[in-house]
């Protein structure tokens, strides 16, 4: 069974594709939604364990892309 985890409300479609921009947007939205610094760090550290495709897959895993954040 797949483990469920928290997600932020962030649609990555249409954002600047730069890896640092994407991670920054994730971090901003996670903070707005009350994530702890440790929870955010876990996701960002996981993003940096591989290449750009790995980063995107990781962010998609932790984002609810059906809704926009407070942009």
C-alpha positions in Angstrom: 0.0 0.0 0.0 1.3 3.5 -0.9 2.0 5.8 2.0 0.1 9.0 1.9 1.9 12.2 2.8 1.2 15.9 3.0 0.8 17.9 -0.1 0.9 21.7 -0.8 -1.7 23.3 -3.1 0.6 24.4 -5.9 0.2 24.0 -9.6 3.7 23.7 -11.2 2.4 24.1 -14.7 3.3 27.5 -16.2 6.0 28.3 -13.6 9.6 29.1 -14.5 11.3 25.7 -15.1 14.5 26.6 -13.2 15.1 24.0 -10.5 15.8 26.6 -7.9 12.7 28.6 -8.8 10.5 25.5 -8.5 12.0 24.5 -5.1 11.6 28.1 -3.9 7.9 28.2 -4.9 7.3 24.8 -3.2 9.1 26.2 0.0 7.0 29.4 0.0 3.7 27.6 -0.4 4.6 24.9 2.2 5.4 27.7 4.7 2.1 29.4 3.9 0.3 26.1 4.6 2.1 25.7 8.0 4.7 23.0 7.1 7.6 22.9 9.6 11.1 23.7 8.4 12.0 20.0 8.9 9.1 18.8 6.7 10.1 21.2 4.0 13.8 20.2 4.2 12.9 16.5 3.8 11.2 17.3 0.4 13.9 19.7 -0.8 16.6 17.2 0.2 14.8 14.5 -1.7 14.6 16.8 -4.8 18.3 17.1 -4.8 19.1 13.4 -4.7 18.9 13.0 -8.5 18.7 14.8 -11.8 16.1 17.4 -13.0 13.6 14.7 -13.9 13.9 13.3 -10.3 13.3 16.8 -8.9 10.1 17.3 -11.0 8.8 13.8 -10.0 9.5 14.6 -6.4 7.7 18.0 -6.5 4.7 16.5 -8.3 4.5 13.9 -5.6 4.3 16.6 -2.9 2.0 19.0 -4.8 -1.7 19.1 -5.3 -1.7 20.5 -8.8 -5.5 20.7 -9.0 -5.4 24.0 -7.1 -3.2 27.1 -7.2 -1.6 28.4 -4.1 -1.9 32.0 -2.9 -0.2 33.4 -6.0 
